[in-house]
Amino acid sequence: MNATDSVRPTFDRLQNTSLIIGVLGIIGLVAGLFMNATQFFQSYLYAYLFWGGLAIGSLGIMLLHNVVGGNWGVVIRRMYEAGTGTLPIVLIGLIPVLLGMKTLYTWTNPATLGETAHIGFKGAYLSTWFFIVRSLAYIAVWFFWGYRLLGWSSEQDRTGDPDRAIFGRMKAFSAPGLLIFAFTTSWAFIDWVMSIEPKWYSTVFPWLFTIGEMLLTFAFLVAVLILLSHRKPFSDVLNFQHFNDLGNLILTFTMLWAYMMLSQFLIQWSENLPVEIPWWIERFSNGWGYIAFFVGVFHFCVPFFLLLMRFVKRNPKILFWVAIWMIIVRIVDVFWIVIPSFRQPYLSVSWMDLVAFIGIGGIWMAFFLFNMKKRPLLPMHDHRLGFRPLESEA
């Protein structure tokens, strides 16, 4: 069944509202460009990385679910497919980043060429045209895997896939795709985030950022699922085990994020090397340290404690607020990672940060809702789908 008559008007209304908010935000952001171009590019990069991360994370979850299987992924399948369908925003949204490279990335400025001795071998890697080619290559790979799988998913809807041949192709295609996804996202975040401060390096950071984007996407998809859980067709399918499994996945990625973040911090802080420590000092001092404390406590400690309790994961109302909280904390975490590289020595928040976040977010949400309306809300021909109503569980 397609989006039912009771759901489609809601999607239409939310899509139109998101689009209007997004357009107004973009207009405000463009106005900011003429006021302060440097601030514009900084704010834009932050918002782009956050919202683009939802599209990239959706692709990662699609690949992961096709490989490992499980009922948990079937109920959010339309959501992560809709999210993957927003990859064009990642491509189009890259244009302002490329236009602002000389503002965002110091290694592109000829005036800093004298510092290449401190950058070492990275000086050959960090060239403008190589950066552009790599960025386009990452996105091309994501488009290839994402839209190939979306095409097979549509074919499965049309044919019913009685012999499970399409399902087999999707699984076989996703296995190498998951490895390539891990490789390309890691290098993309090295280029787009790490190279903001070219002297600093961390072998953990690109994996850490990828895990963070996957965690953000899981939280978003769970929140959307719970909002739709009492509407058909979800109310006929969902049971408490679905929420328990999804809560466990949020917990798993939360623990993985915390392990990587703590490992990175302990190793670099104990080594106390001049090329590593300044990155942390920038984020632990002059107001930025309060955000670091907030992220440490509320990105790991609180959700870890809550998601250890089975009743939290099996209660959609509580799990919804945990998911919303994880989204909020990820907003803060991405801000804390990106913005201190530009604004020192004191904590500084610009109105353009908010306008960029709202503008790009509104456009992304409108595109996401548009994609949600294009397909049945549940893949009824997916053999992994179980039909045990939510109300039947004790």
N, C-alpha and C positions, 0 to 999 in steps of 0.2 A: 504494500500500500504506500502511496505517496503521502507527503505531509497532509494530515487530515484537515478537514475544513475548520476544525477548532484550533489547530496549531498554525496553519498557514497565515491567517490574519495577524496572529501574534508575531510571526517571523517578518511579515511585511511591515508591520508597524515598527518593530525594533530595527529592521534594516534601514528604513527611511530615517528614523531618528538618528541612528549611528552615522549614516551618510551625511546628514545635515551637520551634526556635531563635528564630524571629521573635516568637512569642507570649511566650516568656520574656523576650526583649529589650524588648518593649512593656510587659510588667508591670514590669520594672525601671525603664523610663523613666517610667512613670506614678508609681511610687514616688518617683522623683527630682523629679517635679512638686511633691509636697508638701514636699520638703526645700528645694528652691531653684527657684522658678518661673522666675526669670530665666535661670538656667543651662539649664533644661529647654528653653525656647523657642529659645535660641541653638543648642544641640546638635541640636534637632529640625530647625531650618531647614537646617543644614549637611547632615544626612542626607537630608532631603527633596529638596534640590537635586541631590544626587548621584544617588540612585536614580530620582527623577523624570526626570532627564536621560537615563537609559537608555530610558525609555518614549518621551520626546520625540524622542531621537535615532533610535530605531527607526522612528518615523513619517517622519523626514527621509530616512533611507536608503531606505525603501520608495518615497517620492515620487521620489527621485533615480534609483533603479534603473528605475522605470517610465518615466521620461523618457529616460534615456540608454541603457538596455538593457545587454546583456552577460551572458555566462555566469557571471561572478563573482557576480552578484546572485541567480541562480537557486539556487545551492547554499546560500545563506544566507537564502533567501526565507522559509522556515518560521520561522527564528529571528527575523527582523525583524518578521514578522507576529505572532509570539507576544509580542514586546516591545511592539508597538503595542497589542496587546490588554490590556496592563497600564495603559492610560491611566486607568481608573477609580481607580487608586491615586493618580494625580496630582490627581484631583478630590477624593477623600475626604481625601487627605493635606493638601490646602490648608486644611482646616478649622482645625487647630491653629495654622497660620500666621496666619490671620485673627483667631483668638481672641487671639493673642499680639502683635498689631500694635503696641499701645502699649508693649510691651517691646522689640520688635525695631526699630521705626522711630520715631526721635525726632521726626519731623515730625508724628506723630499726637498728641503730648503738648501740651496747651494751654500748659504751662509754657515751651515752646520757641517759642511763636508770635512772640515778640519777635525771633527770628532770621530771620524771613521776608525781612528786607531783604537778608540775605546769600544767601538762596536765589533771590531775584529772581522771574522769571516762573514758576518751578517751584512757587511757593507755591500757585498756583491749580490746578496739575495734581495736586499731592500732597494730595488730600483723601481721607478714609477711604472714603467710599461710592464715589467714582470709582475708587479702587484696587480695591475689591471687584468692581465691575461689570466693569472691564477684565480682571481675573484670570479671572473666570468666562467672559468673552467669548473670551479666548484658548483656554481649555480646550474651550469649545463648538466652536470652529473646528477644533481638533485632532480632537475626537470625530467631527465631521461628515466630514472627509476620511478619517480613519483607518478608521472603521467602514463607510463607503461602499466603500472599496477592499477591505476584508476580506470584505464581502458579495459583491462581484464575484469575489473569489478563490475563495470557497466555491462559487459558481455555476460557475466554470470547472472546478473539481474534479468537480462532478456531471455536467456536460454534455460535457466534453472540449473545448468551444469549437472545433468543427471549422472554422468560418469565421473564426476569430480576431477575432470581433466584440467579445467581452468584453475581450480584450487591447487592442483599439483604444480602447475606452471608458476602460479603466484608464489608458492612456497619455495620452489627451486630457484626462482629469480631473486627472491628476497634474501636468501642466505649469503651469497657474495655481496649483495647490495648493502647488507648490514655492516659488513667489514669495510666496504668502500665509504659508507656513510660515516663511520667512526673516523676513518682517515681524513676525509675531506672536511668534516666539521672541525676537527682538531686544527688542521692547517688554516682553515678560514678564520678561526678565532685567534690564531697566532698572528695572522696578517691584520685583521680588523681591530683587535683589542690589544694584544701584547706589544705590537710594534708602535703603539702610541708612545711608549717609553722604550726605545730600541736598546738601551744599555741593559735593561733588566731582562732576565730570562728565568724560565721555570719549565721543567719538563712535565710538571703536573697540571699547570694552569689550563692548557687547551682542553684536556680531558675534564677538568673541573668545570669549566664553563659549559661544555657540552652536557654533562650530567645535570647542571643547573637548569639548562633549557629544557631537558627532558622532564625534570621534576616540575617545572612551571607548566609544561603542556599537560602532564598527567593531572595536575591540580585543576587546570582549566577544564579539561574534558570531564572530569568527575563532577565538577560544579554544574556544567551544562546538563549532564545526564540526570543529576538529582533534580534539577529544575523541571525536567521533562518526565520524571519517573512516575508521576500520577496521571499522565496522559497516555492515551492509547497511541501506538501499540506497546509502549514500554510497560504500562501497568499490567499487561497480560503476560509479560516475560520475566521481568526483574524479580529477583529474590535476594535475600540478605547475603547469600554467598557471593553474589556479584560485587556488592559493596565491600564485603570483607576482603575479597581478592584485590580490588582496586585500592583499598586502604593499605593493604600490605605492600603494594607496589609503591605507593607514595612514601611509606615508611622505608622501604628498601633504598629508594633513590635519595631520601633524606640522609640515611646513614652513610651511603656511598659518598654523597657530597661532603658530609662532615668529616669523614675519614680522609678524603683528598685534601680538603682545606687545612685540617690540622697537620697532616703530614707535610704539606708544602710550607706551612708556617714554622713548624718545629725545626725542619731541616735548614731553612734559610736563616732563621733567627739564630740558631746555634752556630752556624757557620760564620755569621757576622761579616760577610764579604761586602766590600764597598759597592759592587754592582747590583746587589740583591736587597740590602737593608733599606735603602732610600724609598723603595716602593712601599714598604710596610710603614715606615715612619710617616710618610705622607698621609697614610690612612689611619694612623693611630694618634695623631696629634691635632691640636688646634680645632677642636670641634668634630673632626672626622672620627675621632675615637669613640664618640657616643654612638655613632652609627655602627661602628665595628662591634661594640658591645651589644647593641640591639640585634644585629644580624646573628652574632654568636648565640645569644640566648633564644631568640624567637625563630631563627631559621632551623635550629637543631633541637635544643633542649626541650622546649615546650611541645613542638609537634612529635618529637620522639616519645616523650612521656605519654602524650595523649593516644598516639597510635599503637602503643603497646597494649592498650586496653581493648579487649575484643568488643565490648559493647559500643565503643566509640566508632569502630569501623563498620559495625553492623547497624548502626542507627543513621539513616540518611540525613536527618536534620543536623546532627552533630558533625557528621563527616563533611557536610556541605560547608559549614563554617570553618572547619579545619582547612579545606581546600581553598576557600576564599582567603584565609589568613596566609597560606603559603604563597598565593599570588601576590598579596601585598608585600610580603617579605622579599619575594624575588624582585619586585619593583625597586625596593630599597637596595637590595644587594647589587643589582646591575648598576644602579646609580653610584654606589660606593666603589665599585670596581673601576668604572669608566671616568667619572667626573673629577676625582682628585688629581688625576694626571694633568688636568688643565688649570685647576683653581687652587692655588697655594698662596699663602700658607694656611688660610682660614677656610672653614666650612662656608660654602656659598651656594645658594639656590636661586636660580633665575626664573622669572615668569615664563621665559621661553622653554624651560625644561617641561613645565606643565602643558604649555600650548602644543609643543611638539609631541608629547606623549598622547594628549587628547586627539590631536589631528590625525596622526598616523594610526592610532588605536581605533578611531571612529571609522576610518576607511577600511582597516583590516576587519573589523567586526561586521561591517556592511557586506564585505566580500565573503566572509565566512557564512553569514546567514543566507546570502544568495546561493552559495554552494549547498547549504543544508536543504534548500527547497528543491534542488534538482534531482534528488534521489529519494527512494523510499527511506523512511526513518530507521527501519531495521532491514538488514539483508536477509530476507526470509528464506533464501536458498542456501544459506550458510549452514552446513550440517552440524556445526558446533553449537548452534543456538538451542538453548533449553527453554521449555515453557513451564515454569513453576512460578505462579503469581506471587508477588511480594506479600499479599495479604495472607497467604497460606502458611508463612513461616511464623514460628512462635518467637 
